[in-house]
Amino acid sequence: MNADAGGPSAMELLERMFAVELRFLQQEQADLGLLATAFHPDVVVHEPASLPYAGDWYGLDGIGRLFRTMRATWSDLSIDGLQAAKTVDTVFMSCTLRLTARASRRTITQPFAEVLRFEDGRLIEGTPFYFDTAAIKAALS
């Protein structure tokens, strides 16, 4: 794989995407136009089958529903030690994920990675890899 010297860096892409996601989650009314600044209209995110928000989430409306479902599931979500590398259109990221379940108030901390493909600077496909989905499910019960 050849690294891409042009365009935004991996961290620039991630920072913009996370900032838009955070602003979207803070809104009472869904503003899909805001999502469109960092997410491609044909975006898809593939969540693991073992999580309560499992499956493929398509388009801006789907991503909005995924974010709202995650907001209903978790009272707090934070990342530490974010690292990223980029090839031409793909960002490989890793971090430590800290999640607090809204219902049980249990907090878990674990490694997390994601493969993110971008088109024209906007996310078009995301595949997250959670270290221990059984621990996530246990925290939610």
VMD Tcl script that builds the backbone (N, CA, C; Angstrom):
set m [mol new atoms 423]
animate dup $m
set s [atomselect $m all]
$s set {name element resname resid chain x y z} {
  {N N MET 1 A 0.840 -1.181 0.000}
  {CA C MET 1 A 0.000 0.000 0.000}
  {C C MET 1 A 0.878 1.235 0.000}
  {N N ASN 2 A 0.532 2.154 -0.837}
  {CA C ASN 2 A 1.263 3.412 -0.895}
  {C C ASN 2 A 0.523 4.472 -0.103}
  {N N ALA 3 A 1.243 5.206 0.705}
  {CA C ALA 3 A 0.624 6.300 1.451}
  {C C ALA 3 A 0.302 7.432 0.490}
  {N N ASP 4 A -0.734 8.152 0.825}
  {CA C ASP 4 A -1.165 9.284 -0.001}
  {C C ASP 4 A -0.579 10.557 0.592}
  {N N ALA 5 A 0.299 11.208 -0.133}
  {CA C ALA 5 A 0.922 12.433 0.356}
  {C C ALA 5 A -0.003 13.642 0.213}
  {N N GLY 6 A -1.006 13.561 -0.673}
  {CA C GLY 6 A -1.892 14.697 -0.907}
  {C C GLY 6 A -3.183 14.588 -0.112}
  {N N GLY 7 A -3.925 15.670 -0.114}
  {CA C GLY 7 A -5.217 15.693 0.570}
  {C C GLY 7 A -5.065 15.778 2.069}
  {N N PRO 8 A -6.211 15.752 2.770}
  {CA C PRO 8 A -6.169 15.852 4.232}
  {C C PRO 8 A -5.461 14.638 4.844}
  {N N SER 9 A -4.829 14.855 5.976}
  {CA C SER 9 A -4.171 13.761 6.687}
  {C C SER 9 A -5.232 12.872 7.347}
  {N N ALA 10 A -4.800 11.725 7.813}
  {CA C ALA 10 A -5.704 10.821 8.528}
  {C C ALA 10 A -6.321 11.523 9.733}
  {N N MET 11 A -5.505 12.226 10.504}
  {CA C MET 11 A -6.016 12.906 11.700}
  {C C MET 11 A -6.974 14.037 11.336}
  {N N GLU 12 A -6.701 14.762 10.263}
  {CA C GLU 12 A -7.621 15.823 9.837}
  {C C GLU 12 A -8.980 15.243 9.465}
  {N N LEU 13 A -8.984 14.139 8.725}
  {CA C LEU 13 A -10.247 13.493 8.352}
  {C C LEU 13 A -11.009 13.029 9.593}
  {N N LEU 14 A -10.302 12.397 10.532}
  {CA C LEU 14 A -10.944 11.896 11.746}
  {C C LEU 14 A -11.456 13.028 12.622}
  {N N GLU 15 A -10.650 14.065 12.781}
  {CA C GLU 15 A -11.068 15.193 13.626}
  {C C GLU 15 A -12.330 15.846 13.077}
  {N N ARG 16 A -12.402 16.031 11.755}
  {CA C ARG 16 A -13.606 16.628 11.162}
  {C C ARG 16 A -14.800 15.698 11.348}
  {N N MET 17 A -14.622 14.410 11.084}
  {CA C MET 17 A -15.716 13.455 11.209}
  {C C MET 17 A -16.227 13.402 12.651}
  {N N PHE 18 A -15.312 13.305 13.626}
  {CA C PHE 18 A -15.727 13.235 15.029}
  {C C PHE 18 A -16.381 14.538 15.491}
  {N N ALA 19 A -15.902 15.677 15.030}
  {CA C ALA 19 A -16.498 16.959 15.402}
  {C C ALA 19 A -17.931 17.060 14.888}
  {N N VAL 20 A -18.159 16.628 13.650}
  {CA C VAL 20 A -19.519 16.644 13.081}
  {C C VAL 20 A -20.411 15.680 13.842}
  {N N GLU 21 A -19.898 14.491 14.141}
  {CA C GLU 21 A -20.681 13.511 14.904}
  {C C GLU 21 A -21.073 14.075 16.263}
  {N N LEU 22 A -20.141 14.697 16.963}
  {CA C LEU 22 A -20.413 15.274 18.279}
  {C C LEU 22 A -21.465 16.371 18.184}
  {N N ARG 23 A -21.317 17.272 17.210}
  {CA C ARG 23 A -22.318 18.345 17.047}
  {C C ARG 23 A -23.688 17.752 16.736}
  {N N PHE 24 A -23.734 16.737 15.895}
  {CA C PHE 24 A -25.007 16.086 15.556}
  {C C PHE 24 A -25.647 15.490 16.808}
  {N N LEU 25 A -24.858 14.822 17.645}
  {CA C LEU 25 A -25.393 14.183 18.842}
  {C C LEU 25 A -25.892 15.199 19.868}
  {N N GLN 26 A -25.396 16.413 19.815}
  {CA C GLN 26 A -25.823 17.450 20.756}
  {C C GLN 26 A -27.108 18.136 20.323}
  {N N GLN 27 A -27.561 17.876 19.095}
  {CA C GLN 27 A -28.766 18.513 18.568}
  {C C GLN 27 A -30.026 17.778 19.023}
  {N N GLU 28 A -31.083 18.531 19.221}
  {CA C GLU 28 A -32.389 17.929 19.500}
  {C C GLU 28 A -33.034 17.427 18.210}
  {N N GLN 29 A -32.935 18.220 17.153}
  {CA C GLN 29 A -33.497 17.853 15.849}
  {C C GLN 29 A -32.368 17.390 14.935}
  {N N ALA 30 A -32.621 16.316 14.197}
  {CA C ALA 30 A -31.599 15.765 13.304}
  {C C ALA 30 A -31.354 16.707 12.133}
  {N N ASP 31 A -30.115 17.117 11.952}
  {CA C ASP 31 A -29.716 17.956 10.832}
  {C C ASP 31 A -28.828 17.129 9.918}
  {N N LEU 32 A -29.469 16.490 8.917}
  {CA C LEU 32 A -28.714 15.654 8.001}
  {C C LEU 32 A -27.751 16.476 7.153}
  {N N GLY 33 A -28.032 17.761 6.972}
  {CA C GLY 33 A -27.124 18.641 6.254}
  {C C GLY 33 A -25.790 18.754 6.976}
  {N N LEU 34 A -25.828 18.770 8.299}
  {CA C LEU 34 A -24.593 18.791 9.079}
  {C C LEU 34 A -23.809 17.509 8.825}
  {N N LEU 35 A -24.483 16.355 8.854}
  {CA C LEU 35 A -23.797 15.090 8.597}
  {C C LEU 35 A -23.152 15.081 7.214}
  {N N ALA 36 A -23.799 15.704 6.246}
  {CA C ALA 36 A -23.303 15.699 4.862}
  {C C ALA 36 A -21.957 16.407 4.725}
  {N N THR 37 A -21.557 17.191 5.718}
  {CA C THR 37 A -20.255 17.856 5.638}
  {C C THR 37 A -19.092 16.903 5.888}
  {N N ALA 38 A -19.359 15.744 6.514}
  {CA C ALA 38 A -18.293 14.794 6.810}
  {C C ALA 38 A -18.611 13.365 6.360}
  {N N PHE 39 A -19.877 13.130 5.983}
  {CA C PHE 39 A -20.304 11.794 5.594}
  {C C PHE 39 A -20.880 11.833 4.177}
  {N N HIS 40 A -20.435 10.928 3.339}
  {CA C HIS 40 A -20.890 10.824 1.957}
  {C C HIS 40 A -22.373 10.427 1.949}
  {N N PRO 41 A -23.169 10.907 0.973}
  {CA C PRO 41 A -24.593 10.518 0.923}
  {C C PRO 41 A -24.810 9.004 0.831}
  {N N ASP 42 A -23.844 8.271 0.278}
  {CA C ASP 42 A -23.956 6.818 0.144}
  {C C ASP 42 A -23.180 6.065 1.220}
  {N N VAL 43 A -22.940 6.711 2.348}
  {CA C VAL 43 A -22.173 6.107 3.434}
  {C C VAL 43 A -22.842 4.821 3.933}
  {N N VAL 44 A -22.003 3.894 4.386}
  {CA C VAL 44 A -22.480 2.699 5.083}
  {C C VAL 44 A -21.501 2.404 6.215}
  {N N VAL 45 A -22.060 2.082 7.377}
  {CA C VAL 45 A -21.264 1.659 8.524}
  {C C VAL 45 A -21.733 0.262 8.896}
  {N N HIS 46 A -20.782 -0.649 9.055}
  {CA C HIS 46 A -21.052 -2.061 9.343}
  {C C HIS 46 A -20.791 -2.323 10.828}
  {N N GLU 47 A -21.844 -2.355 11.642}
  {CA C GLU 47 A -21.690 -2.625 13.070}
  {C C GLU 47 A -21.802 -4.133 13.326}
  {N N PRO 48 A -21.065 -4.659 14.323}
  {CA C PRO 48 A -21.086 -6.095 14.603}
  {C C PRO 48 A -22.486 -6.608 14.963}
  {N N ALA 49 A -22.753 -7.841 14.545}
  {CA C ALA 49 A -24.066 -8.458 14.774}
  {C C ALA 49 A -24.384 -8.632 16.253}
  {N N SER 50 A -23.381 -8.669 17.110}
  {CA C SER 50 A -23.615 -8.930 18.527}
  {C C SER 50 A -23.925 -7.673 19.348}
  {N N LEU 51 A -23.967 -6.519 18.711}
  {CA C LEU 51 A -24.263 -5.288 19.452}
  {C C LEU 51 A -25.720 -4.880 19.274}
  {N N PRO 52 A -26.264 -4.079 20.191}
  {CA C PRO 52 A -27.680 -3.685 20.083}
  {C C PRO 52 A -27.970 -2.779 18.886}
  {N N TYR 53 A -26.954 -2.203 18.301}
  {CA C TYR 53 A -27.132 -1.388 17.095}
  {C C TYR 53 A -26.451 -2.082 15.911}
  {N N ALA 54 A -26.689 -3.394 15.821}
  {CA C ALA 54 A -26.056 -4.255 14.815}
  {C C ALA 54 A -26.541 -3.938 13.413}
  {N N GLY 55 A -25.713 -4.315 12.459}
  {CA C GLY 55 A -26.113 -4.279 11.065}
  {C C GLY 55 A -25.441 -3.188 10.272}
  {N N ASP 56 A -25.905 -3.075 9.043}
  {CA C ASP 56 A -25.394 -2.067 8.117}
  {C C ASP 56 A -26.312 -0.856 8.136}
  {N N TRP 57 A -25.737 0.306 8.358}
  {CA C TRP 57 A -26.467 1.567 8.440}
  {C C TRP 57 A -26.131 2.368 7.190}
  {N N TYR 58 A -27.132 2.589 6.336}
  {CA C TYR 58 A -26.926 3.189 5.019}
  {C C TYR 58 A -27.394 4.636 4.946}
  {N N GLY 59 A -26.642 5.447 4.234}
  {CA C GLY 59 A -27.035 6.820 3.935}
  {C C GLY 59 A -26.983 7.731 5.140}
  {N N LEU 60 A -27.212 9.008 4.887}
  {CA C LEU 60 A -27.167 9.993 5.972}
  {C C LEU 60 A -28.251 9.735 7.008}
  {N N ASP 61 A -29.449 9.333 6.558}
  {CA C ASP 61 A -30.524 9.027 7.497}
  {C C ASP 61 A -30.137 7.833 8.374}
  {N N GLY 62 A -29.542 6.824 7.773}
  {CA C GLY 62 A -29.114 5.655 8.532}
  {C C GLY 62 A -28.044 5.995 9.547}
  {N N ILE 63 A -27.079 6.815 9.148}
  {CA C ILE 63 A -26.020 7.230 10.072}
  {C C ILE 63 A -26.620 8.057 11.207}
  {N N GLY 64 A -27.567 8.913 10.878}
  {CA C GLY 64 A -28.244 9.690 11.921}
  {C C GLY 64 A -28.954 8.783 12.913}
  {N N ARG 65 A -29.651 7.756 12.411}
  {CA C ARG 65 A -30.338 6.804 13.304}
  {C C ARG 65 A -29.329 6.027 14.147}
  {N N LEU 66 A -28.196 5.635 13.540}
  {CA C LEU 66 A -27.156 4.934 14.296}
  {C C LEU 66 A -26.649 5.817 15.430}
  {N N PHE 67 A -26.334 7.062 15.149}
  {CA C PHE 67 A -25.828 7.964 16.178}
  {C C PHE 67 A -26.857 8.170 17.290}
  {N N ARG 68 A -28.134 8.319 16.918}
  {CA C ARG 68 A -29.172 8.496 17.943}
  {C C ARG 68 A -29.336 7.230 18.781}
  {N N THR 69 A -29.214 6.060 18.155}
  {CA C THR 69 A -29.293 4.791 18.891}
  {C C THR 69 A -28.117 4.671 19.859}
  {N N MET 70 A -26.938 5.054 19.403}
  {CA C MET 70 A -25.768 5.020 20.288}
  {C C MET 70 A -25.933 6.011 21.441}
  {N N ARG 71 A -26.500 7.167 21.165}
  {CA C ARG 71 A -26.731 8.164 22.230}
  {C C ARG 71 A -27.705 7.620 23.262}
  {N N ALA 72 A -28.720 6.869 22.819}
  {CA C ALA 72 A -29.690 6.271 23.741}
  {C C ALA 72 A -29.064 5.122 24.535}
  {N N THR 73 A -28.049 4.489 23.984}
  {CA C THR 73 A -27.406 3.336 24.612}
  {C C THR 73 A -26.335 3.754 25.612}
  {N N TRP 74 A -25.558 4.756 25.248}
  {CA C TRP 74 A -24.408 5.171 26.060}
  {C C TRP 74 A -24.612 6.574 26.625}
  {N N SER 75 A -24.333 6.754 27.921}
  {CA C SER 75 A -24.408 8.094 28.510}
  {C C SER 75 A -23.087 8.831 28.317}
  {N N ASP 76 A -22.028 8.066 28.109}
  {CA C ASP 76 A -20.729 8.686 27.878}
  {C C ASP 76 A -19.935 7.781 26.949}
  {N N LEU 77 A -19.235 8.395 26.018}
  {CA C LEU 77 A -18.380 7.681 25.077}
  {C C LEU 77 A -17.176 8.562 24.840}
  {N N SER 78 A -15.989 8.027 25.109}
  {CA C SER 78 A -14.787 8.819 24.874}
  {C C SER 78 A -13.678 7.919 24.329}
  {N N ILE 79 A -12.719 8.563 23.692}
  {CA C ILE 79 A -11.578 7.847 23.137}
  {C C ILE 79 A -10.294 8.479 23.648}
  {N N ASP 80 A -9.294 7.628 23.858}
  {CA C ASP 80 A -7.970 8.074 24.283}
  {C C ASP 80 A -6.937 7.439 23.366}
  {N N GLY 81 A -5.817 8.115 23.209}
  {CA C GLY 81 A -4.696 7.555 22.475}
  {C C GLY 81 A -4.990 7.295 21.007}
  {N N LEU 82 A -5.742 8.178 20.391}
  {CA C LEU 82 A -6.100 7.999 18.984}
  {C C LEU 82 A -4.849 7.997 18.114}
  {N N GLN 83 A -4.746 6.966 17.275}
  {CA C GLN 83 A -3.674 6.863 16.293}
  {C C GLN 83 A -4.301 6.534 14.959}
  {N N ALA 84 A -3.694 7.004 13.877}
  {CA C ALA 84 A -4.260 6.754 12.557}
  {C C ALA 84 A -3.170 6.729 11.502}
  {N N ALA 85 A -3.426 5.938 10.490}
  {CA C ALA 85 A -2.563 5.883 9.307}
  {C C ALA 85 A -3.478 5.916 8.099}
  {N N LYS 86 A -2.968 6.463 6.990}
  {CA C LYS 86 A -3.790 6.647 5.799}
  {C C LYS 86 A -3.089 6.115 4.567}
  {N N THR 87 A -3.870 5.433 3.730}
  {CA C THR 87 A -3.430 5.126 2.382}
  {C C THR 87 A -4.199 6.081 1.481}
  {N N VAL 88 A -4.301 5.815 0.226}
  {CA C VAL 88 A -4.925 6.737 -0.718}
  {C C VAL 88 A -6.313 7.184 -0.245}
  {N N ASP 89 A -7.205 6.228 0.063}
  {CA C ASP 89 A -8.567 6.608 0.455}
  {C C ASP 89 A -9.024 5.952 1.744}
  {N N THR 90 A -8.133 5.268 2.442}
  {CA C THR 90 A -8.513 4.509 3.627}
  {C C THR 90 A -7.711 4.954 4.838}
  {N N VAL 91 A -8.420 5.120 5.965}
  {CA C VAL 91 A -7.789 5.454 7.241}
  {C C VAL 91 A -7.952 4.249 8.157}
  {N N PHE 92 A -6.840 3.859 8.775}
  {CA C PHE 92 A -6.829 2.798 9.774}
  {C C PHE 92 A -6.608 3.491 11.104}
  {N N MET 93 A -7.575 3.366 12.009}
  {CA C MET 93 A -7.445 4.058 13.289}
  {C C MET 93 A -7.523 3.074 14.433}
  {N N SER 94 A -6.884 3.438 15.536}
  {CA C SER 94 A -6.979 2.666 16.767}
  {C C SER 94 A -6.993 3.634 17.938}
  {N N CYS 95 A -7.574 3.170 19.038}
  {CA C CYS 95 A -7.665 3.997 20.232}
  {C C CYS 95 A -8.077 3.098 21.399}
  {N N THR 96 A -8.208 3.701 22.549}
  {CA C THR 96 A -8.833 3.051 23.693}
  {C C THR 96 A -10.213 3.677 23.833}
  {N N LEU 97 A -11.223 2.839 23.825}
  {CA C LEU 97 A -12.614 3.274 23.866}
  {C C LEU 97 A -13.137 3.121 25.284}
  {N N ARG 98 A -13.798 4.156 25.773}
  {CA C ARG 98 A -14.413 4.123 27.106}
  {C C ARG 98 A -15.898 4.390 26.910}
  {N N LEU 99 A -16.712 3.437 27.354}
  {CA C LEU 99 A -18.165 3.518 27.180}
  {C C LEU 99 A -18.850 3.377 28.531}
  {N N THR 100 A -19.857 4.225 28.776}
  {CA C THR 100 A -20.676 4.095 29.979}
  {C C THR 100 A -22.114 3.853 29.539}
  {N N ALA 101 A -22.651 2.723 29.968}
  {CA C ALA 101 A -24.017 2.345 29.597}
  {C C ALA 101 A -25.019 3.257 30.294}
  {N N ARG 102 A -25.958 3.770 29.532}
  {CA C ARG 102 A -26.962 4.681 30.078}
  {C C ARG 102 A -27.825 3.978 31.138}
  {N N ALA 103 A -28.288 2.767 30.848}
  {CA C ALA 103 A -29.215 2.079 31.750}
  {C C ALA 103 A -28.521 1.523 32.994}
  {N N SER 104 A -27.408 0.817 32.834}
  {CA C SER 104 A -26.757 0.153 33.971}
  {C C SER 104 A -25.713 1.026 34.660}
  {N N ARG 105 A -25.267 2.077 33.971}
  {CA C ARG 105 A -24.204 2.974 34.460}
  {C C ARG 105 A -22.849 2.276 34.586}
  {N N ARG 106 A -22.731 1.104 33.996}
  {CA C ARG 106 A -21.462 0.390 34.001}
  {C C ARG 106 A -20.555 0.963 32.914}
  {N N THR 107 A -19.275 1.074 33.245}
  {CA C THR 107 A -18.290 1.604 32.310}
  {C C THR 107 A -17.316 0.503 31.927}
  {N N ILE 108 A -17.009 0.446 30.651}
  {CA C ILE 108 A -15.997 -0.482 30.170}
  {C C ILE 108 A -14.969 0.315 29.373}
  {N N THR 109 A -13.749 -0.165 29.407}
  {CA C THR 109 A -12.649 0.444 28.657}
  {C C THR 109 A -11.943 -0.682 27.924}
  {N N GLN 110 A -11.755 -0.495 26.608}
  {CA C GLN 110 A -11.121 -1.548 25.821}
  {C C GLN 110 A -10.521 -0.987 24.537}
  {N N PRO 111 A -9.597 -1.746 23.938}
  {CA C PRO 111 A -9.046 -1.328 22.646}
  {C C PRO 111 A -10.128 -1.333 21.571}
  {N N PHE 112 A -9.962 -0.453 20.595}
  {CA C PHE 112 A -10.928 -0.318 19.507}
  {C C PHE 112 A -10.149 0.046 18.251}
  {N N ALA 113 A -10.594 -0.474 17.119}
  {CA C ALA 113 A -9.985 -0.126 15.836}
  {C C ALA 113 A -11.088 0.035 14.804}
  {N N GLU 114 A -10.792 0.762 13.746}
  {CA C GLU 114 A -11.775 0.958 12.683}
  {C C GLU 114 A -11.057 1.175 11.359}
  {N N VAL 115 A -11.651 0.625 10.316}
  {CA C VAL 115 A -11.191 0.857 8.957}
  {C C VAL 115 A -12.208 1.774 8.309}
  {N N LEU 116 A -11.752 2.932 7.850}
  {CA C LEU 116 A -12.628 3.968 7.315}
  {C C LEU 116 A -12.204 4.317 5.893}
  {N N ARG 117 A -13.142 4.238 4.977}
  {CA C ARG 117 A -12.836 4.604 3.587}
  {C C ARG 117 A -13.512 5.939 3.272}
  {N N PHE 118 A -12.746 6.844 2.687}
  {CA C PHE 118 A -13.225 8.186 2.382}
  {C C PHE 118 A -13.298 8.404 0.877}
  {N N GLU 119 A -14.253 9.223 0.486}
  {CA C GLU 119 A -14.359 9.673 -0.905}
  {C C GLU 119 A -14.591 11.175 -0.874}
  {N N ASP 120 A -13.746 11.913 -1.567}
  {CA C ASP 120 A -13.829 13.382 -1.583}
  {C C ASP 120 A -13.833 13.964 -0.173}
  {N N GLY 121 A -13.059 13.368 0.730}
  {CA C GLY 121 A -12.930 13.883 2.089}
  {C C GLY 121 A -14.059 13.532 3.025}
  {N N ARG 122 A -15.024 12.750 2.552}
  {CA C ARG 122 A -16.156 12.364 3.409}
  {C C ARG 122 A -16.190 10.838 3.564}
  {N N LEU 123 A -16.600 10.381 4.739}
  {CA C LEU 123 A -16.661 8.948 4.998}
  {C C LEU 123 A -17.690 8.292 4.091}
  {N N ILE 124 A -17.287 7.218 3.403}
  {CA C ILE 124 A -18.231 6.464 2.573}
  {C C ILE 124 A -18.436 5.051 3.130}
  {N N GLU 125 A -17.456 4.543 3.901}
  {CA C GLU 125 A -17.630 3.214 4.486}
  {C C GLU 125 A -16.808 3.104 5.754}
  {N N GLY 126 A -17.436 2.564 6.804}
  {CA C GLY 126 A -16.747 2.359 8.074}
  {C C GLY 126 A -17.009 0.966 8.610}
  {N N THR 127 A -15.946 0.333 9.077}
  {CA C THR 127 A -16.063 -0.987 9.690}
  {C C THR 127 A -15.336 -0.958 11.029}
  {N N PRO 128 A -16.095 -0.892 12.140}
  {CA C PRO 128 A -15.486 -0.865 13.460}
  {C C PRO 128 A -15.161 -2.281 13.962}
  {N N PHE 129 A -14.111 -2.369 14.782}
  {CA C PHE 129 A -13.695 -3.621 15.402}
  {C C PHE 129 A -13.568 -3.388 16.907}
  {N N TYR 130 A -14.544 -3.897 17.655}
  {CA C TYR 130 A -14.549 -3.794 19.111}
  {C C TYR 130 A -13.757 -4.967 19.680}
  {N N PHE 131 A -12.956 -4.734 20.700}
  {CA C PHE 131 A -12.115 -5.780 21.267}
  {C C PHE 131 A -12.943 -6.889 21.906}
  {N N ASP 132 A -14.010 -6.519 22.649}
  {CA C ASP 132 A -14.773 -7.529 23.375}
  {C C ASP 132 A -16.262 -7.153 23.368}
  {N N THR 133 A -16.981 -7.635 22.361}
  {CA C THR 133 A -18.411 -7.317 22.285}
  {C C THR 133 A -19.191 -8.002 23.399}
  {N N ALA 134 A -18.709 -9.118 23.936}
  {CA C ALA 134 A -19.397 -9.756 25.069}
  {C C ALA 134 A -19.363 -8.841 26.292}
  {N N ALA 135 A -18.243 -8.170 26.534}
  {CA C ALA 135 A -18.152 -7.225 27.644}
  {C C ALA 135 A -19.083 -6.038 27.434}
  {N N ILE 136 A -19.214 -5.608 26.193}
  {CA C ILE 136 A -20.137 -4.519 25.884}
  {C C ILE 136 A -21.571 -4.947 26.181}
  {N N LYS 137 A -21.950 -6.127 25.724}
  {CA C LYS 137 A -23.303 -6.624 25.973}
  {C C LYS 137 A -23.553 -6.786 27.476}
  {N N ALA 138 A -22.571 -7.281 28.213}
  {CA C ALA 138 A -22.718 -7.450 29.660}
  {C C ALA 138 A -22.930 -6.106 30.353}
  {N N ALA 139 A -22.219 -5.078 29.904}
  {CA C ALA 139 A -22.375 -3.753 30.506}
  {C C ALA 139 A -23.752 -3.194 30.241}
  {N N LEU 140 A -24.360 -3.614 29.168}
  {CA C LEU 140 A -25.688 -3.107 28.805}
  {C C LEU 140 A -26.821 -3.868 29.476}
  {N N SER 141 A -26.506 -5.019 30.095}
  {CA C SER 141 A -27.588 -5.806 30.725}
  {C C SER 141 A -27.759 -5.490 32.189}
}
mol reanalyze $m
mol bondsrecalc $m
mol representation Tube
mol addrep $m
